[in-house]
Amino acid sequence: TRAPAAAAMSPGDLGGVSPARGERIEAESFEPAPQAKAAKPGRTNRNARPPSDSGLDVPPERAAKPRKRRGFLSHLLTWVITLGVVGGACWWFYQSGLVQSIIEEATKSADRSVAGQGSGGPVAFDPRRGFSDEWVEIFVPSKAAEMKAGGQAKIETVAASEGQAVRIASATSGEGGDVSVEVPPEVLREMAGKSSTVALTLQSGQNSSAQLSVRCDFGSLGSCSRHRFTATQEKLEALFRVTFERSLAPNRPGRLIFNSGIDGADRAVLLYSVRILPGQ
């Protein structure tokens, strides 16, 4: 049998403590820890701790709550509001007149880029609008016999792809290659003291482009500087403006003078018509 622990101890081991006191110390050192009081039925023991799998007394982590997804109606409402704001902004932008001003400015810029009033280039013409009754027709191909050609110029009536036209071919850019068309005195009187517009319907007479120069000689009313136009394989309207400050018009016809010999001999140009819009 096991001997009592008090008997095995010597006074030296207890540091001079009496055997009776040593037994009491030993008993207190081996006394088990008090257990938590059992909870009464229906109540929770506050001192009790939940068991842990790891053996460590660590409080459990909180579980992350799943993020709520936005519903279909929420997305639809967002899109409706966005489209409403964009549509309102577009409507205001259109009603403010900015769209019209931008379109008009773009049209004017395109016309200026095509126009060659100062250098003789063709001025843009809208074929959808056509020529109104205010335009005076000066020349059509049926009046080819009334044209006057220099010694180094040839004219002939041809059936072109765009209709009947007069083919002008100048062998020189000088006066010998000039071809003229008369302008009636009554038209000159309407042009006196005003700015008027002259329109030529042109097309190249070959597979490449060709240049045509035009100048005016209106007698006592005055003359205009030479304008130069480039005729292409497509029919086009070439316009230029003339201004006459004199109010006294001549009683004799004036002349519009054409020459296709700028790029060399026999560079033919087709002339379909000549019209003048007198100044208002």
Secondary structure, DSSP 8 states (H G I E B T S, - for coil): ----HHHH--TTTTTS--HHHHHHHHHHHT----------TTS--SS-----TTSS---------------HHHHHHHHHHHHHHHHHHHHHHHHTTHHHHHHHHHHHHHHHHH-BTTTTB-----TTT---TTSEEEE-GGGGGG-EE-TTEEEEEEEETTEEEEEEEES-SSGGG-EEEEE-HHHHHHHTTSEEEEEEEEEESSSS-EEEEEEEE-GGG-EEEEEEEEE-SS-EEEEEEEE-------SS-EEEEEE--SSSTT--EEEEEEEEE---
